[in-house]
Amino acid sequence: HRLRTGSDLCECNIHRLRTGSDLCACNIRRLRTCSDLCACNIRRLRTGSDLCASNIHRLRTGSDLCACNICRLRTGSDLCACNIRRLRTGSDLCACNIRRLRTGSDLCACNIHRLRTGSDLCACNIRRLRTGSDLCACNIRRLRTGSDLC
């Protein structure tokens, strides 16, 4: 969306932007399975808070940086960051907590690039970082497969 309109709207709104639906792209699991256990709701599920897990970085820092691309940031894989913990351990714990899970720190997983490199560049920019392209990392799956799935 930013690429098309100059807006800084979060990639999480990609589904709404494309379809007019209020279903956040982060709800892809619900869209595919009819489950109401949206990855975005992991914080609510654990704490009873209505604060969306995808906003954890913004809530703590005021930044709109999304935490969804941690797996892609580290590995270049199209596997959803939310599944990184499950992929490694079988646990359903959200990938946003990967840093906390490993270190006890409350730092959001989307800060992993900054934590490793000192750069403030968002994980979403991994494609640009690797290739020089301005294409958003969250579009990598669509770019490779033609699928609109985030």
Backbone hydrogen bonds in HBPLUS format (Angstrom, degrees):
<---DONOR---> <-ACCEPTOR-->    atom                        ^
c    i                          cat <-CA-CA->   ^        H-A-AA   ^      H-
h    n   atom  resd res      DA  || num        DHA   H-A  angle D-A-AA Bond
n    s   type  num  typ     dist DA aas  dist angle  dist       angle   num
A0004-ARG N   A0001-HIS O   3.04 MM   3  5.05 120.0  2.41  94.5 109.6     1
A0005-THR N   A0001-HIS O   2.76 MM   4  5.86 158.3  1.81 160.8 166.6     2
A0006-GLY N   A0002-ARG O   2.79 MM   4  4.52 148.7  1.88 124.8 130.6     3
A0013-ASN N   A0010-CYS O   2.92 MM   3  5.82 171.2  1.93 126.7 129.7     4
A0014-ILE N   A0011-GLU O   2.93 MM   3  5.31 160.2  1.97 122.6 123.0     5
A0025-ALA N   A0012-CYS O   2.85 MM  13  5.13 153.3  1.92 156.9 156.4     6
A0017-LEU N   A0013-ASN O   2.79 MM   4  6.00 165.2  1.81 163.6 168.8     7
A0018-ARG N   A0014-ILE O   2.96 MM   4  6.10 148.0  2.06 142.8 150.5     8
A0019-THR N   A0015-HIS O   2.87 MM   4  5.96 153.1  1.94 152.9 160.3     9
A0020-GLY N   A0016-ARG O   2.70 MM   4  4.75 150.9  1.78 136.6 140.5    10
A0027-ASN N   A0024-CYS O   2.72 MM   3  5.37 162.9  1.74 121.1 126.7    11
A0028-ILE N   A0025-ALA O   3.18 MM   3  5.74 142.2  2.33 124.4 123.3    12
A0030-ARG N   A0027-ASN O   2.82 MM   3  5.25 113.9  2.26 109.7 125.8    13
A0031-LEU N   A0027-ASN O   2.89 MM   4  6.20 161.1  1.93 155.8 162.2    14
A0032-ARG N   A0028-ILE O   2.88 MM   4  6.04 147.6  1.98 145.3 153.1    15
A0033-THR N   A0029-ARG O   2.84 MM   4  5.88 149.8  1.93 149.9 158.3    16
A0034-CYS N   A0030-ARG O   2.65 MM   4  4.70 145.7  1.77 140.5 142.3    17
A0041-ASN N   A0038-CYS O   2.75 MM   3  5.35 153.2  1.82 117.6 126.3    18
A0042-ILE N   A0039-ALA O   3.18 MM   3  5.51 161.9  2.21 117.2 117.4    19
A0053-ALA N   A0040-CYS O   2.63 MM  13  4.87 155.6  1.69 164.5 156.5    20
A0044-ARG N   A0041-ASN O   2.94 MM   3  5.10 107.9  2.47 100.7 117.9    21
A0045-LEU N   A0041-ASN O   2.74 MM   4  5.98 165.8  1.76 165.6 170.5    22
A0046-ARG N   A0042-ILE O   3.02 MM   4  6.17 148.8  2.12 140.6 147.9    23
A0047-THR N   A0043-ARG O   2.80 MM   4  5.84 152.6  1.88 152.2 160.2    24
A0048-GLY N   A0044-ARG O   2.71 MM   4  4.61 151.5  1.79 130.6 135.6    25
A0055-ASN N   A0052-CYS O   2.85 MM   3  5.39 156.3  1.91 115.3 123.4    26
A0056-ILE N   A0053-ALA O   3.12 MM   3  5.31 166.8  2.14 113.7 115.4    27
A0059-LEU N   A0055-ASN O   2.71 MM   4  5.87 165.3  1.73 166.9 172.1    28
A0060-ARG N   A0056-ILE O   3.07 MM   4  6.23 149.6  2.17 141.0 147.9    29
A0061-THR N   A0057-HIS O   2.81 MM   4  5.89 152.3  1.89 152.1 160.7    30
A0062-GLY N   A0058-ARG O   2.60 MM   4  4.37 148.1  1.70 126.9 133.1    31
A0073-LEU N   A0069-ASN O   2.71 MM   4  5.87 159.5  1.75 160.9 168.2    32
A0074-ARG N   A0070-ILE O   3.05 MM   4  6.25 153.2  2.13 143.1 148.6    33
A0075-THR N   A0071-CYS O   2.80 MM   4  5.86 156.3  1.86 154.2 161.7    34
A0076-GLY N   A0072-ARG O   2.74 MM   4  4.30 147.2  1.85 117.7 126.3    35
A0083-ASN N   A0080-CYS O   2.85 MM   3  5.54 157.8  1.90 118.9 126.2    36
A0084-ILE N   A0081-ALA O   2.99 MM   3  5.31 171.4  1.99 118.5 121.0    37
A0087-LEU N   A0083-ASN O   2.67 MM   4  5.80 161.9  1.70 162.6 168.1    38
A0088-ARG N   A0084-ILE O   3.12 MM   4  6.29 147.5  2.23 139.5 146.9    39
A0089-THR N   A0085-ARG O   2.81 MM   4  5.88 153.4  1.88 153.2 161.3    40
A0090-GLY N   A0086-ARG O   2.71 MM   4  4.30 146.3  1.82 119.3 127.9    41
A0097-ASN N   A0094-CYS O   3.02 MM   3  5.81 163.9  2.04 119.1 124.3    42
A0098-ILE N   A0095-ALA O   2.86 MM   3  5.06 165.8  1.88 119.1 119.7    43
A0109-ALA N   A0096-CYS O   3.18 MM  13  4.74 148.7  2.28 132.4 134.4    44
A0101-LEU N   A0097-ASN O   2.64 MM   4  5.82 163.0  1.67 164.4 170.7    45
A0102-ARG N   A0098-ILE O   2.96 MM   4  6.09 148.3  2.06 141.1 148.6    46
A0103-THR N   A0099-ARG O   2.82 MM   4  5.87 151.7  1.90 150.8 158.8    47
A0104-GLY N   A0100-ARG O   2.70 MM   4  4.47 148.4  1.80 124.7 131.8    48
A0111-ASN N   A0108-CYS O   2.86 MM   3  5.60 164.7  1.88 122.5 127.3    49
A0112-ILE N   A0109-ALA O   3.01 MM   3  5.46 161.8  2.05 121.2 122.2    50
A0115-LEU N   A0111-ASN O   2.68 MM   4  5.90 163.2  1.71 161.6 167.8    51
A0116-ARG N   A0112-ILE O   2.88 MM   4  6.02 148.6  1.98 142.9 150.4    52
A0117-THR N   A0113-HIS O   2.80 MM   4  5.88 150.7  1.88 150.3 159.0    53
A0118-GLY N   A0114-ARG O   2.63 MM   4  4.53 149.8  1.72 129.1 135.7    54
A0125-ASN N   A0122-CYS O   2.82 MM   3  5.53 162.7  1.85 120.8 126.7    55
A0126-ILE N   A0123-ALA O   3.04 MM   3  5.49 157.5  2.09 124.0 123.1    56
A0137-ALA N   A0124-CYS O   2.80 MM  13  4.90 155.9  1.85 163.6 159.8    57
A0128-ARG N   A0125-ASN O   2.92 MM   3  5.15 109.3  2.44 102.3 119.1    58
A0129-LEU N   A0125-ASN O   2.74 MM   4  6.02 160.2  1.78 159.0 166.1    59
A0130-ARG N   A0126-ILE O   2.86 MM   4  6.03 149.7  1.95 146.7 153.7    60
A0131-THR N   A0127-ARG O   2.82 MM   4  5.87 152.0  1.90 151.4 159.3    61
A0132-GLY N   A0128-ARG O   2.72 MM   4  4.60 148.8  1.81 127.8 134.1    62
A0139-ASN N   A0136-CYS O   2.89 MM   3  5.58 163.8  1.92 120.9 126.4    63
A0140-ILE N   A0137-ALA O   3.03 MM   3  5.32 166.8  2.05 116.4 118.5    64
A0143-LEU N   A0139-ASN O   2.80 MM   4  6.02 163.7  1.83 160.7 166.2    65
A0144-ARG N   A0140-ILE O   2.95 MM   4  6.12 149.1  2.04 144.5 151.8    66
A0145-THR N   A0141-ARG O   2.78 MM   4  5.81 155.3  1.84 154.4 161.4    67
A0146-GLY N   A0142-ARG O   2.72 MM   4  4.62 148.6  1.82 128.4 135.1    68
